[in-house]
Amino acid sequence: MILRIILVALRNLIRQPFRTFLILQGVVWGTALGVFPPAVINGSMKLVETEAGRLGTDRLVVTQDAEADREFDWEFVDRLRREHAATLRHLTGMTVTSDEVSAVQRFISVEANALPARGLRLARGRFFTEAEVRDAKPLCVLESGAARIAFDDADPIGRQLAWSGGALEVIGVTASRAADGEVLDEFGYHKQHPMRKLLEEMKQYVGVFDDPDLAELTGDNSAMIPHTLIADSRPHWIEARADPRDVLRLKNELQQELSAAGYEPQLYANAILPVLYGETIKTAIELNHAVFVLCIIVGTAVVCSIMILSVVERQREIAIRRVEGARRWHIALQFIVETGTLCAVGAVAGVPLGLVLAAIRCALEPLGSVTWTVPGTESCIIVGIVTAIGLVGGLLPAWRAMRVDPVEMLRYE
């Protein structure tokens, strides 16, 4: 019986699609607003945690102004590595220098553990050992772009690279960080996204300017050398890797620790992390829940009002069913199921709309860590809630239908 009522309700919806669309506006948009946030948040969180190395969401870069009174040193880097060993995955100090003599004009002085700390892996060859760094061996490891610049398509392993300090033996080449056009900057933004120009203008408007040396850390166009090759060199950059969920806490700890020690630190992390793991997202989700509930209540109220008017229009039908033997609860059940069916159809239609909104939002976002996924569990819960509200909302039109007097209605027929 219930299945037959549902089929009849669906046929009525199909007969008047425009009227049905207008009736279900509140339910459809309310459902879309319920699906949209989990689609983006769940997709972004999953991507942030599974692709942390590629997206830099596990990355924290520490530096300070070149004119700061106190500079970092290599012993200080070792101390940070020991004190935060429980949180850190990797940490290394670095110095970026220019060299006009070499075909590769940017050199990064690093420690022996720099490769995982910088989020890089070797394509071929090897990296420096602790002993080679300690003995200041004239070696270098080329990033993928630097290898192409210096040696074109030839294999650079074992060849010599000229620089102002002499000749360096190439012992390794790193793999590219990402496909062309998908390299991210230090904040996690796509460098070639259509919104990039607008983003740069906004950053300059608020007084944020890019550091060319910082950009080199993710440019894939530098050569890495042991930091001991440059006399009296000091690490200007400290790059750390941690679980994405711990990066913000680590950032706050380092900010307080370095400031208390007399440094003037500047810390860079992926811009998506404060959104996903900060308090702001909780407030936004609560606000979205309130809007979702409001839309569903308004949408259900509209559906119930239409169903009450439908009772008036269908009094003759109700009277005929009663004369044929239908009981009052049969009539009530019919209107309850029809109202629930209306709301269920609106909820099901709202799910793909929410996913379309999520896809559009992610396409406009220059942050490389923002994406969407189909929130299966949340969608099922939302559709179930909306359908249940529709069934409850059908009680009033059902009560009106039960009160129709078949004798009074058919006395003049």
C-alpha positions in Angstrom: 0.0 0.0 0.0 2.7 2.5 1.0 4.7 1.7 -2.2 1.5 2.4 -4.3 1.1 5.7 -2.5 4.7 6.6 -3.2 4.3 5.8 -6.9 1.2 7.9 -7.2 3.0 10.8 -5.4 5.9 10.5 -7.8 3.6 10.5 -10.9 1.9 13.7 -9.6 5.3 15.3 -9.2 6.3 14.3 -12.8 3.1 15.7 -14.2 3.8 19.2 -12.9 7.6 19.5 -12.8 7.7 23.3 -12.6 5.2 23.5 -9.8 7.1 20.7 -8.0 10.4 22.6 -8.5 8.9 25.8 -6.9 7.4 23.8 -4.0 10.7 22.0 -3.2 13.0 25.1 -3.4 13.6 25.3 0.4 14.2 21.6 0.8 16.5 21.4 -2.2 18.7 24.3 -1.2 18.6 23.3 2.5 19.9 19.9 1.6 22.6 21.4 -0.7 23.8 23.6 2.1 24.0 20.6 4.3 26.0 18.6 1.8 28.3 21.3 0.5 30.5 21.8 3.7 31.3 18.2 4.4 32.0 17.6 0.7 34.8 20.3 0.8 36.0 19.7 4.3 36.2 15.9 4.1 37.8 16.0 0.7 40.4 18.6 1.8 41.2 16.8 5.0 41.7 13.5 3.2 44.0 15.2 0.6 45.9 17.2 3.2 46.8 14.0 5.2 47.4 11.6 2.3 49.3 14.0 0.1 51.0 16.0 2.8 54.5 15.8 1.3 53.5 16.8 -2.2 51.2 19.6 -1.0 53.4 20.9 1.8 50.8 20.6 4.4 53.3 18.9 6.7 55.8 21.8 6.1 56.8 24.6 8.4 59.5 27.1 7.3 61.1 29.4 9.9 63.3 32.4 9.1 63.8 36.0 10.4 64.6 39.4 9.0 68.1 39.7 7.5 68.7 42.7 9.7 67.7 40.9 13.0 70.1 41.4 15.9 70.5 37.7 16.6 71.1 35.0 13.9 70.4 31.3 13.8 73.4 28.9 13.9 73.8 25.2 13.2 74.0 24.3 16.9 70.6 26.0 17.4 69.2 23.9 14.6 70.4 20.7 16.3 68.9 21.9 19.6 65.5 22.4 18.0 65.7 19.0 16.4 66.3 17.4 19.8 63.8 19.3 21.8 60.9 18.8 19.4 61.8 15.2 18.4 58.4 13.9 19.6 56.5 16.2 17.2 59.0 16.5 14.3 59.4 14.1 11.5 62.4 16.0 10.0 64.1 19.3 10.4 67.0 20.9 8.6 68.8 24.3 8.4 69.5 26.0 5.0 71.1 29.0 3.5 70.2 30.3 0.0 73.1 32.0 -2.0 73.4 33.4 -5.5 76.2 32.5 -7.8 76.7 34.4 -11.1 79.6 32.1 -12.2 77.6 28.8 -12.3 75.0 27.8 -14.8 72.8 27.1 -11.8 72.6 30.5 -10.1 71.0 29.4 -6.9 72.7 27.2 -4.3 71.2 25.9 -1.0 73.6 25.0 1.7 72.1 22.1 3.7 72.8 19.4 6.2 73.0 15.7 5.6 69.4 15.1 6.5 68.0 17.8 4.3 66.3 15.7 1.7 63.3 14.4 3.7 63.1 17.7 5.5 62.7 19.5 2.2 60.1 17.0 1.0 62.3 15.8 -1.8 63.3 12.3 -3.1 66.1 11.2 -5.3 65.5 10.4 -8.9 69.0 8.9 -9.3 72.3 9.0 -7.5 72.7 9.6 -3.7 72.8 12.4 -1.1 75.6 13.6 1.2 76.7 11.6 4.2 77.4 13.1 7.6 81.1 12.5 7.1 81.1 14.3 3.7 79.3 17.3 5.2 81.7 17.3 8.2 84.7 17.1 5.8 83.3 19.8 3.5 83.5 17.6 0.4 83.0 19.6 -2.9 79.8 17.7 -3.8 76.4 18.8 -5.0 72.9 17.4 -5.5 70.9 19.0 -8.3 67.2 19.6 -8.2 65.3 18.4 -11.2 65.1 21.8 -12.9 68.7 22.7 -12.1 69.9 19.5 -13.8 68.1 20.4 -17.0 69.5 24.0 -16.9 73.1 22.8 -16.4 73.3 19.6 -18.4 70.2 19.6 -20.7 69.1 15.9 -21.1 72.6 14.5 -20.3 73.1 12.4 -17.2 74.8 14.7 -14.7 75.9 12.1 -12.2 79.7 12.2 -11.8 80.1 15.4 -13.9 81.6 18.7 -12.6 79.5 21.8 -12.0 81.4 25.1 -11.9 80.7 27.6 -9.2 82.6 30.5 -7.6 84.2 28.3 -5.0 85.7 25.9 -7.6 84.2 22.7 -9.1 81.5 20.5 -7.6 81.0 16.8 -8.3 77.3 16.0 -9.0 76.3 12.9 -7.0 72.5 13.0 -7.2 69.5 14.5 -8.9 66.1 14.9 -7.2 62.7 14.1 -8.6 60.3 16.9 -9.6 58.0 18.0 -6.8 54.9 17.9 -9.0 53.7 17.9 -12.5 54.2 21.1 -14.6 51.7 23.8 -13.6 51.0 22.2 -10.2 54.0 23.4 -8.2 52.9 25.2 -5.0 54.4 28.1 -3.2 55.3 28.3 0.5 51.6 29.0 1.4 50.3 26.1 -0.6 48.8 28.1 -3.5 49.1 27.1 -7.1 51.8 29.2 -8.9 49.9 29.1 -12.2 46.3 29.2 -11.0 44.0 31.6 -12.9 43.3 33.4 -9.6 47.1 33.8 -8.9 47.3 37.4 -10.1 44.4 38.5 -7.9 46.0 36.7 -5.0 49.3 38.5 -5.5 47.5 41.9 -5.6 45.6 41.0 -2.4 48.8 40.0 -0.6 50.5 43.3 -1.6 47.5 45.2 -0.5 47.8 43.9 3.0 51.6 44.3 3.0 52.8 40.8 2.3 55.5 40.5 -0.3 57.2 37.3 -1.7 60.7 36.6 -0.6 62.7 35.4 -3.7 64.9 33.2 -1.6 61.8 31.5 0.0 60.4 30.9 -3.5 63.7 29.1 -4.4 63.0 26.5 -1.7 60.2 25.1 -3.8 61.4 26.1 -7.3 63.3 22.9 -8.2 66.0 25.0 -9.9 68.7 25.0 -7.2 71.8 23.0 -6.4 72.2 21.7 -2.8 75.7 21.7 -1.3 77.1 20.9 2.2 76.8 23.9 4.4 80.4 23.5 5.5 81.7 24.4 2.0 80.9 28.1 2.8 83.0 29.4 5.6 81.1 31.0 8.6 77.8 30.2 6.9 74.7 30.4 9.1 71.3 28.9 8.5 68.9 31.6 7.4 66.0 29.1 6.8 64.8 26.2 9.0 62.5 23.8 7.3 60.5 21.2 9.4 58.1 18.4 8.6 55.4 17.1 11.0 52.0 15.6 10.9 49.6 18.1 9.3 47.5 18.1 12.4 50.5 19.1 14.5 51.9 21.8 12.3 49.9 24.6 13.8 50.7 23.6 17.4 54.4 23.3 16.4 54.2 26.7 14.8 52.9 28.3 17.9 55.5 26.6 20.1 58.4 27.7 17.9 57.0 31.3 17.7 56.9 31.6 21.5 60.2 29.8 22.0 62.2 31.8 19.4 60.7 35.1 20.6 61.6 34.4 24.2 65.1 33.6 23.1 65.6 37.0 21.4 65.0 36.0 17.8 62.6 37.8 15.4 61.0 34.7 13.8 58.8 34.6 10.7 57.0 31.3 10.2 55.4 30.0 7.0 52.9 27.2 6.8 50.3 26.0 4.3 47.3 28.4 4.4 44.7 25.7 4.5 45.8 24.4 7.9 44.3 27.2 10.1 41.0 26.6 8.2 40.9 22.8 8.6 42.3 22.5 12.1 41.5 25.9 13.6 38.6 27.1 15.7 37.1 29.2 12.8 36.0 26.1 11.0 33.9 24.9 14.0 32.1 28.2 14.1 31.4 28.1 10.3 30.1 24.5 10.6 27.7 25.5 13.5 26.5 28.5 11.5 26.0 26.2 8.4 24.0 23.7 10.6 21.7 26.6 11.7 21.1 27.7 8.1 20.5 24.1 7.0 17.9 23.6 9.8 16.2 26.9 9.0 16.0 26.1 5.3 14.6 22.7 5.9 12.0 24.0 8.3 10.9 26.7 5.8 10.9 24.2 3.0 8.9 21.7 5.0 6.5 24.4 6.0 5.9 25.3 2.3 5.4 21.6 1.4 2.9 21.2 4.3 1.0 24.3 3.2 0.7 23.0 -0.3 -0.5 19.6 1.0 -3.1 21.4 3.1 -4.4 23.2 0.0 -4.3 19.8 -1.7 -6.7 18.4 0.9 -9.2 21.1 -0.1 -8.7 20.4 -3.8 -9.0 16.6 -3.3 -12.0 16.5 -0.9 -14.1 14.7 -3.5 -11.4 12.1 -4.0 -11.1 11.6 -0.3 -14.9 11.2 0.0 -15.0 8.6 -2.7 -12.2 6.6 -1.1 -14.1 6.7 2.2 -17.3 5.5 0.6 -15.3 2.6 -1.0 -14.3 1.5 2.4 -11.0 3.4 3.2 -10.7 4.1 6.9 -9.6 7.5 8.4 -6.1 6.2 9.1 -5.8 5.1 5.4 -6.5 8.7 4.3 -4.1 10.1 6.9 -1.3 7.6 5.9 -1.7 8.7 2.2 -1.1 12.3 3.0 1.8 11.6 5.4 3.5 9.4 2.8 3.0 11.9 0.0 4.4 14.7 2.1 7.4 12.6 3.1 7.9 11.6 -0.5 8.0 15.2 -1.6 10.6 16.1 1.0 12.6 12.9 0.1 12.6 13.9 -3.6 13.8 17.4 -2.7 16.5 16.0 -0.5 17.8 13.6 -3.1 17.8 16.5 -5.7 19.7 18.7 -3.2 22.6 16.3 -2.8 24.0 16.6 -6.4 23.4 20.4 -6.2 25.5 20.5 -3.1 28.3 18.5 -4.9 28.1 20.9 -7.9 28.5 23.9 -5.5 31.5 22.2 -3.9 33.1 21.5 -7.2 32.7 25.1 -8.3 34.1 26.4 -5.0 37.2 24.1 -5.3 37.8 25.1 -8.9 37.9 28.8 -7.9 40.2 28.1 -5.0 44.0 28.7 -5.7 45.0 26.6 -2.6 46.3 23.3 -3.9 45.0 21.5 -0.8 41.3 22.3 -1.3 39.2 19.6 -3.1 35.9 17.8 -2.6 34.6 14.3 -2.2 31.2 12.7 -2.0 30.2 12.6 1.7 28.3 9.4 1.6 27.5 9.1 5.3 26.6 12.7 5.7 24.4 12.7 2.6 22.5 9.6 3.7 21.9 11.2 7.2 20.7 14.5 5.7 18.3 12.7 3.3 17.0 10.6 6.2 16.5 13.7 8.4 14.7 15.7 5.7 12.5 12.7 4.9 11.7 12.3 8.6 10.8 16.0 9.0 8.6 15.6 5.9 6.7 12.7 7.4 6.2 14.7 10.7 5.2 17.7 8.6 2.6 15.6 6.9 0.6 15.1 10.1 -1.3 18.4 9.8 -2.6 17.8 6.2 -3.3 14.2 7.2 -5.4 15.5 10.2 -7.3 17.8 7.8 -7.9 15.0 5.4 -9.3 12.7 8.1 -11.9 15.3 9.0 -13.5 15.4 5.6 -17.1 14.2 5.9 -17.9 12.0 2.8 -21.7 12.4 3.3 -21.5 16.2 3.3 -19.1 16.2 0.4 -21.2 13.9 -1.9 -24.7 14.9 -0.9 -25.0 17.0 -4.1 -23.2 14.6 -6.4 
